[in-house]
Amino acid sequence: MRDDHDDELVWQTFQEKTKAVSHLFRRRPHNLIEKIEKLGFTYRVNDSEDAEDIAEERAALPKTTTQTVLVFYLDEADTPTESLLTLWREETQRNNTPFPLWRRYFRAGNAQLKKLILFGLDRDPTDRDLLDSLSFLHSFLPMPKELLTRYKLACDQESDPQRFRELVQDFDASTSSSGYDALQALQAHYADCAVKKSVIDRLLVEIEKHEDTVAF
């Protein structure tokens, strides 16, 4: 049976691999792609789309009072508050919010953004939108242990089977590309919790069936 010590070893390996990739990008060796793939990652890039995204982000400006307040917070060193968190939730969930403006702060690994997301998760550990934001920020500002800890806490605290299933799927999707097997880890973690283990077992069966179908 897997214990917390096993999880800690997996987290350390996960963190070391992610740091190694970040270090490679800073050094830019001639065989960058080869070295990344040796760490177990797949290197994909689309230079034209990336350049367009960056240009779009740089040109984005706040156009409303709410957007201006949020940009002021993200550009300064203020402390997160409930009102700022509410503004962030409302603004980023609007269909016509200026996504390039907010994406700019994710791409920069903005420390104020991280503080606001964690502030929100301290109050609602199972919030899927905030966890998704943390996962997206992680792709620019590697924080594997923080990400794993927050997802594991969310899974521990969620009691509704359907919402637990959705969290587990999010957890798996957010970490699988970095070599962490969230489903296997959670299956062992909830070995003594029949309801949660049953949810994970069903997900594993579904994945296995899907892989068999794709194989044929």
C-alpha positions in Angstrom: 0.0 0.0 0.0 1.3 3.4 -0.9 1.8 5.9 2.0 2.5 9.6 2.3 6.3 8.9 2.2 5.8 7.4 -1.3 3.8 10.4 -2.4 6.6 12.7 -1.1 9.2 10.8 -3.1 7.0 11.1 -6.2 6.5 14.9 -5.6 10.2 15.4 -5.2 10.9 13.6 -8.5 8.1 15.6 -10.2 9.6 18.8 -8.9 13.1 17.9 -9.9 12.1 17.1 -13.4 10.2 20.4 -13.8 13.1 22.4 -12.4 15.4 20.6 -14.8 13.2 21.7 -17.8 13.1 25.3 -16.5 16.9 25.2 -16.2 17.2 23.9 -19.8 15.1 26.7 -21.2 17.3 29.2 -19.4 20.5 27.6 -20.8 19.1 26.9 -24.3 21.6 24.1 -25.1 21.9 23.1 -28.8 20.2 19.7 -28.1 17.3 21.3 -26.1 14.6 19.0 -27.5 16.6 15.9 -27.0 17.3 16.8 -23.4 13.7 17.6 -22.6 12.5 14.3 -24.1 15.0 12.4 -22.0 13.3 13.9 -18.9 10.1 12.3 -20.0 8.4 15.4 -21.5 7.2 16.0 -25.1 8.4 19.3 -26.7 5.9 21.1 -28.8 6.1 24.6 -30.1 4.3 26.9 -32.6 6.4 30.0 -32.9 3.9 32.0 -35.0 1.0 31.4 -32.6 3.2 32.1 -29.6 4.5 35.3 -31.1 0.9 36.4 -31.9 -0.3 35.6 -28.4 2.6 37.7 -26.9 1.9 40.6 -29.1 -1.8 40.4 -28.3 -1.0 40.3 -24.6 1.3 43.3 -24.7 -1.3 45.4 -26.5 -4.1 44.5 -24.1 -5.2 47.3 -21.8 -7.8 47.5 -19.0 -11.0 49.1 -20.3 -13.3 49.1 -17.2 -13.0 50.1 -13.6 -12.9 46.5 -12.5 -10.2 45.6 -14.9 -8.2 48.7 -13.8 -8.5 47.7 -10.2 -7.3 44.2 -10.9 -4.4 45.4 -13.0 -3.3 47.8 -10.3 -3.3 44.9 -7.8 -1.3 42.6 -10.1 1.2 45.3 -10.9 1.8 46.4 -7.3 2.5 44.5 -4.1 -0.9 44.7 -2.3 -2.3 42.0 -0.1 -5.2 39.9 -1.6 -8.6 40.7 -0.2 -12.1 39.1 -0.4 -13.2 42.0 -2.6 -10.3 41.5 -5.0 -11.0 37.8 -5.2 -14.7 38.5 -5.9 -13.7 40.9 -8.7 -11.3 38.4 -10.2 -13.9 35.6 -10.2 -16.5 37.8 -11.8 -14.2 39.3 -14.3 -12.4 36.2 -15.5 -15.7 34.3 -15.8 -17.3 36.8 -18.2 -17.5 35.7 -21.8 -16.1 39.0 -23.1 -13.3 39.5 -20.6 -10.0 40.5 -22.3 -8.3 37.1 -22.0 -5.0 38.3 -23.5 -4.7 40.9 -20.6 -5.0 38.2 -17.9 -2.9 35.7 -19.9 -0.1 38.2 -19.8 0.1 37.9 -16.0 0.0 34.1 -16.2 2.8 34.0 -18.8 4.9 36.3 -16.6 4.5 34.0 -13.6 3.1 37.0 -11.7 3.6 36.6 -7.9 0.6 38.7 -7.1 -1.6 36.5 -9.2 -0.3 33.4 -7.4 -1.0 35.1 -4.1 -4.6 35.8 -5.1 -5.2 32.3 -6.4 -3.8 30.7 -3.2 -5.8 33.2 -1.1 -9.0 32.0 -2.8 -8.0 28.3 -2.4 -7.4 28.9 1.3 -11.0 29.8 1.6 -12.4 27.3 -0.9 -10.0 24.4 -1.4 -12.3 22.6 -3.9 -12.9 25.6 -6.3 -12.2 24.0 -9.7 -11.8 27.4 -11.5 -9.0 28.5 -9.0 -7.3 25.1 -9.2 -7.4 25.3 -13.0 -5.9 28.8 -12.8 -3.2 27.5 -10.5 -2.5 24.7 -13.0 -2.2 27.2 -15.9 0.1 29.4 -13.8 2.2 26.4 -13.0 2.9 25.9 -16.7 4.8 29.3 -16.6 5.9 29.3 -13.0 6.7 25.7 -12.0 5.4 24.9 -8.5 4.8 21.1 -8.7 4.5 20.5 -4.9 2.1 23.4 -4.4 -0.1 22.1 -7.3 -0.1 18.5 -6.1 -0.8 19.5 -2.5 -3.7 21.8 -3.4 -5.3 19.2 -5.7 -4.9 16.4 -3.1 -6.4 18.7 -0.4 -9.3 19.4 -2.7 -9.9 15.7 -3.3 -9.7 15.1 0.5 -12.3 17.7 1.3 -14.8 17.1 -1.5 -17.6 14.8 -0.4 -19.9 14.8 -3.4 -19.0 11.8 -5.6 -19.7 13.7 -8.9 -17.7 16.8 -7.9 -15.0 14.5 -6.6 -14.9 12.7 -10.0 -14.5 16.0 -11.8 -11.7 17.1 -9.4 -9.9 13.8 -9.9 -10.1 14.3 -13.7 -8.8 17.8 -13.4 -6.0 16.6 -11.2 -5.0 13.9 -13.6 -5.2 16.3 -16.7 -3.1 18.9 -14.9 -0.2 16.7 -13.9 -0.1 13.8 -16.4 2.1 15.6 -18.9 4.7 16.0 -16.2 4.9 12.4 -15.4 2.8 12.3 -12.3 0.1 9.5 -12.2 -2.6 11.2 -10.1 -5.1 8.3 -10.5 -2.7 5.7 -9.3 -1.6 7.9 -6.4 -5.2 8.6 -5.4 -6.3 5.0 -5.8 -3.7 4.1 -3.1 -4.5 7.1 -1.0 -8.2 6.2 -0.8 -7.7 2.5 -0.4 -9.7 2.6 2.8 -12.4 5.0 1.5 -14.9 2.8 -0.5 -16.8 5.7 -2.1 -13.8 7.6 -3.4 -11.9 4.5 -4.4 -14.9 3.3 -6.4 -14.9 6.6 -8.3 -11.2 6.3 -9.2 -11.6 2.6 -10.1 -14.3 3.4 -12.6 -12.2 6.2 -14.1 -9.3 3.8 -14.6 -11.6 1.2 -16.2 -13.0 3.9 -18.6 -9.5 5.0 -19.5 -8.4 1.5 -20.1 -11.4 0.9 -22.4 -10.7 4.1 -24.3 -7.1 3.1 -24.8 -8.1 -0.3 -26.1 -10.6 1.3 -28.5 -8.0 3.7 -29.8 -5.5 0.8 -30.2 -7.8 -1.0 -32.5 
